[in-house]
Structures are given as structure tokens and as C-alpha cells.
Amino acid sequence: FALLGLLNPVCYYLVLFKSYSFLPAQVAQPINYMWPIVLLVLLAIFDKQPIPGRKYIGMVMSLGGVAFISLGGKGITGDLSPVGLGLAAFSALLWATYWMFNNRLKDRVDECVSLFLSFLFGTVYMCIAACFMPVDISSWSGILAGMYIGGFEIGIPFICFGMAIRITSNPALINQMCYLSPFMSLFFIAVILGEPIMLTTYIGLFLIVAGIVYNQYFAVPSGKPKRQLS
């Protein structure tokens, strides 16, 4: 958990927030959402889980979605920052890596306990780092912003999702509803940040999600259980 805390929240959020400083939110967020595709590749490399041929279709669809979003993003800020695009893709890699290791522990440790311990270690790391960096840790706005991100970006939604899975009679439906989140985020990006949402962003996000859904529900060989994403 000490190592997981270094991976997430420390490295993951530092990379993700830096990518947002270079890119429009409607570009960085969907690219970060590609983590299930990245996880598929990581499982093939480290857990020796071969990728079925049909799943390459979903991977190509999602990569095509990234291309659409990148093209549309140029209409907002001009040429997009290669550093920002690289950081957004790297954040997806970090998130997928975190879940790969975290899933190995879920049969031994409650998922909420696992999340708490990871963030506990991450908080310790960040407090130590703040002592050696030009960060004003006495700023209430910064502290409250950090608490909001930890609570509403992962903490409370993670707990509510786990509760929903435990009490529902149709866990597949709960899992599918999670795919609404990136589309809902575009609404908040437009209303709160005031970004004009490009048509290519909608098309690209649809392709990314369609590729993920295809790989999870339609590219599984018949007779094998369909693995759900956490």
C-alpha cells in the first residue's frame, strides 16, 4: 500500500493535473478515460493474458476517438501541446497500472480499506514533499480543493459504486451506467469552464467508449464470463 500510494494519488494526480494545465479539459479528460484499453495491454504483458483478436477492433476504435478529439482540440487553442497529450496518455497508464495491482489485492483486503490506505500513504508523501517545494500548505482554498478532489473525484463515488454493486440485483446495469460519466463531464466542462464543446469531441468520446464497451461485452468468446471493470 505504501507503493500504491506513491502511484495513486501522488504520481497519478500530479501528472493528470499537469496535463490539464496544457490542454483543454475536453481533450485531457477523454484521453485519460482510455485507461481500460491500456489495462488490457498491461494484463497481456505482465499477467500473460492474451488479447483476443476481436478486441483489437475495440482498441482501434478508441485510438481513433483520441485522434478525433485531438483534431477538434486544435480548433479551441490552436496546435495542442505534445507534452500535454503525452501527460494525459501517461495518466491513463498510471491509472491502469494502479488498478492492475489493486485488483490483485481485492480478494484479501476490502476495497474501501485498500483505497483508504493508498491515500493515507499518498497524503504523507505529499505533506513531506510540500516541505521542500514552494507550496503554501496554509492556504485554505488549496486544502479545501484537495479535499474536494479526494472526496468527490474518487472517494465518495468509489464507495457509492461498491454499495450499488452489493445491493443491486443487476450489477451489469450499474457497471454500464458508469459509461455515462465522461459524457456528463462534457456538460460540466461547458457550463462551469465555459469551453465550447467541439463536435469532434463528441465523436471521439463516443468512439473511445464504444471501443471499451465492445471489448467488454461483445469481443468475449462465447461461453466465457464477461469481466467487469472496477
C-alpha positions as CSV (number, residue, x, y, z in Angstrom):
1,F,0.0,0.0,0.0
2,A,3.0,2.3,0.5
3,L,3.9,1.7,-3.1
4,L,0.3,2.0,-4.3
5,G,0.0,5.3,-2.5
6,L,3.1,6.6,-4.4
7,L,1.4,5.5,-7.6
8,N,-2.0,6.9,-6.8
9,P,-2.7,9.5,-5.7
10,V,0.8,11.1,-5.8
11,C,2.1,10.4,-9.3
12,Y,-1.3,10.0,-11.0
13,Y,-2.7,13.3,-9.9
14,L,0.5,15.3,-10.4
15,V,0.6,14.0,-14.0
16,L,-3.1,14.4,-14.6
17,F,-3.3,18.0,-13.3
18,K,-0.2,19.0,-15.2
19,S,-1.8,17.7,-18.4
20,Y,-4.9,19.9,-17.7
21,S,-2.6,22.9,-17.5
22,F,-1.5,22.2,-21.1
23,L,-4.8,21.1,-22.7
24,P,-8.5,22.0,-22.8
25,A,-10.4,19.9,-20.3
26,Q,-12.5,18.3,-23.1
27,V,-9.2,16.9,-24.6
28,A,-7.4,15.7,-21.5
29,Q,-10.4,14.1,-19.8
30,P,-11.3,11.7,-22.7
31,I,-7.7,10.7,-23.3
32,N,-7.4,9.8,-19.6
33,Y,-10.5,7.7,-19.9
34,M,-8.7,5.3,-22.2
35,W,-7.3,3.5,-19.2
36,P,-9.4,0.3,-19.7
37,I,-7.7,-0.1,-23.1
38,V,-4.3,0.5,-21.5
39,L,-5.2,-2.0,-18.7
40,L,-5.9,-4.6,-21.4
41,V,-2.4,-4.2,-22.8
42,L,-0.8,-4.3,-19.3
43,L,-2.6,-7.5,-18.4
44,A,-1.3,-9.1,-21.6
45,I,2.3,-8.1,-20.8
46,F,2.5,-8.7,-17.1
47,D,-0.2,-11.3,-16.4
48,K,0.2,-13.2,-19.7
49,Q,-3.4,-12.7,-20.6
50,P,-3.5,-12.9,-24.4
51,I,-5.6,-10.3,-26.2
52,P,-8.3,-11.9,-28.3
53,G,-8.1,-10.8,-31.9
54,R,-11.6,-9.3,-31.8
55,K,-10.5,-6.9,-29.0
56,Y,-8.1,-5.2,-31.4
57,I,-11.2,-3.8,-33.1
58,G,-12.2,-2.0,-29.9
59,M,-8.7,-0.8,-29.3
60,V,-8.5,0.7,-32.8
61,M,-11.9,2.4,-32.3
62,S,-10.7,4.0,-29.0
63,L,-7.5,5.2,-30.6
64,G,-9.5,6.7,-33.5
65,G,-11.5,8.5,-30.9
66,V,-8.4,10.0,-29.4
67,A,-7.4,11.2,-32.9
68,F,-10.8,12.9,-33.4
69,I,-10.6,14.7,-30.1
70,S,-7.0,15.8,-30.8
71,L,-8.1,17.3,-34.2
72,G,-11.1,19.1,-32.6
73,G,-8.9,20.4,-29.8
74,K,-6.8,22.4,-32.3
75,G,-9.9,24.4,-33.0
76,I,-10.0,25.6,-29.4
77,T,-6.4,26.5,-28.6
78,G,-4.6,26.1,-31.9
79,D,-1.9,23.4,-32.0
80,L,-2.2,21.2,-29.0
81,S,0.8,20.7,-26.7
82,P,2.6,17.4,-27.4
83,V,3.7,17.5,-23.7
84,G,0.1,17.8,-22.6
85,L,-1.1,14.9,-24.8
86,G,1.8,12.8,-23.6
87,L,1.0,13.5,-19.9
88,A,-2.7,12.8,-20.5
89,A,-1.8,9.4,-22.0
90,F,0.7,8.8,-19.2
91,S,-2.0,9.4,-16.6
92,A,-4.1,6.7,-18.2
93,L,-1.1,4.4,-18.0
94,L,-0.6,5.2,-14.3
95,W,-4.3,4.7,-13.5
96,A,-4.4,1.3,-15.4
97,T,-1.2,0.2,-13.5
98,Y,-2.8,1.2,-10.2
99,W,-5.9,-0.9,-10.9
100,M,-3.9,-3.9,-12.1
101,F,-2.0,-4.1,-8.8
102,N,-5.1,-3.1,-6.7
103,N,-7.2,-5.8,-8.3
104,R,-4.7,-8.4,-7.1
105,L,-5.4,-7.4,-3.5
106,K,-9.2,-7.3,-3.6
107,D,-9.7,-10.9,-2.6
108,R,-7.6,-10.3,0.6
109,V,-8.4,-6.7,1.5
110,D,-11.7,-4.8,1.4
111,E,-11.6,-2.3,-1.5
112,C,-12.5,0.7,0.7
113,V,-9.7,-0.2,3.1
114,S,-7.3,-0.5,0.2
115,L,-8.4,2.9,-1.1
116,F,-8.0,4.5,2.4
117,L,-4.5,3.0,2.9
118,S,-3.3,4.1,-0.5
119,F,-4.5,7.7,0.0
120,L,-3.2,7.7,3.6
121,F,0.3,7.0,2.4
122,G,-0.2,9.4,-0.5
123,T,-1.1,12.1,1.9
124,V,2.0,11.5,4.0
125,Y,4.2,11.7,0.8
126,M,2.6,14.9,-0.3
127,C,2.9,16.6,3.1
128,I,6.6,15.7,3.2
129,A,7.1,16.9,-0.4
130,A,5.3,20.2,0.4
131,C,8.1,20.9,3.0
132,F,10.7,21.1,0.2
133,M,8.6,22.7,-2.5
134,P,7.2,26.3,-2.9
135,V,3.8,25.2,-1.8
136,D,1.7,27.2,0.6
137,I,0.1,24.5,2.7
138,S,-1.6,27.1,4.9
139,S,-3.9,28.1,2.0
140,W,-7.4,27.1,2.9
141,S,-8.5,27.3,-0.7
142,G,-5.8,24.8,-1.7
143,I,-6.6,22.5,1.2
144,L,-10.3,22.5,0.5
145,A,-9.7,22.0,-3.2
146,G,-7.5,18.9,-2.4
147,M,-10.2,17.6,0.0
148,Y,-12.8,18.1,-2.7
149,I,-10.8,16.2,-5.3
150,G,-10.1,13.3,-2.9
151,G,-13.7,13.1,-1.8
152,F,-15.7,13.7,-5.0
153,E,-13.3,12.6,-7.7
154,I,-12.7,9.1,-6.3
155,G,-13.6,8.6,-2.6
156,I,-17.4,9.0,-2.4
157,P,-18.1,7.8,-5.9
158,F,-15.9,4.7,-5.3
159,I,-17.8,3.8,-2.1
160,C,-21.2,4.5,-3.7
161,F,-20.4,2.3,-6.6
162,G,-19.3,-0.5,-4.3
163,M,-22.6,-0.2,-2.3
164,A,-24.6,-0.2,-5.5
165,I,-23.0,-3.3,-6.8
166,R,-23.6,-5.1,-3.4
167,I,-27.3,-4.2,-3.2
168,T,-28.4,-4.4,-6.8
169,S,-29.9,-7.4,-8.5
170,N,-28.5,-6.3,-11.8
171,P,-24.8,-5.4,-11.4
172,A,-24.2,-5.3,-15.1
173,L,-26.6,-2.4,-15.4
174,I,-24.7,-0.5,-12.6
175,N,-21.4,-1.1,-14.4
176,Q,-22.8,0.1,-17.7
177,M,-24.1,3.3,-16.1
178,C,-20.5,4.3,-15.4
179,Y,-20.1,4.9,-19.1
180,L,-22.3,8.0,-18.7
181,S,-19.7,9.8,-16.6
182,P,-17.4,11.1,-19.5
183,F,-20.4,12.4,-21.4
184,M,-21.8,14.1,-18.3
185,S,-18.4,15.6,-17.7
186,L,-18.7,17.4,-21.0
187,F,-21.8,19.2,-19.7
188,F,-19.9,20.4,-16.6
189,I,-16.9,21.4,-18.8
190,A,-19.2,23.5,-21.0
191,V,-21.3,25.1,-18.1
192,I,-18.6,25.6,-15.4
193,L,-15.4,26.1,-17.5
194,G,-17.2,27.7,-20.4
195,E,-15.4,25.6,-23.0
196,P,-17.2,25.3,-26.4
197,I,-17.6,21.6,-26.9
198,M,-16.5,20.7,-30.4
199,L,-18.4,18.2,-32.5
200,T,-15.2,16.1,-32.9
201,T,-15.0,15.8,-29.1
202,Y,-18.5,14.1,-29.0
203,I,-17.5,11.8,-31.9
204,G,-14.1,11.0,-30.4
205,L,-15.6,10.3,-26.9
206,F,-18.3,8.1,-28.4
207,L,-15.6,6.1,-30.3
208,I,-13.5,5.7,-27.1
209,V,-16.4,4.5,-25.0
210,A,-17.8,2.3,-27.9
211,G,-14.4,0.6,-28.1
212,I,-14.3,-0.1,-24.4
213,V,-17.9,-1.4,-24.4
214,Y,-17.3,-3.5,-27.4
215,N,-14.2,-5.2,-25.8
216,Q,-16.0,-5.8,-22.5
217,Y,-19.3,-7.1,-23.8
218,F,-19.0,-8.2,-27.5
219,A,-15.4,-9.3,-28.0
220,V,-15.5,-12.0,-25.4
221,P,-15.6,-15.6,-26.8
222,S,-18.9,-17.3,-26.3
223,G,-19.1,-19.4,-23.1
224,K,-16.6,-17.3,-21.2
225,P,-17.8,-14.9,-18.4
226,K,-17.5,-11.2,-19.3
227,R,-15.2,-9.5,-16.9
228,Q,-16.5,-6.2,-15.4
229,L,-14.3,-3.2,-14.8
230,S,-14.0,-1.9,-11.3
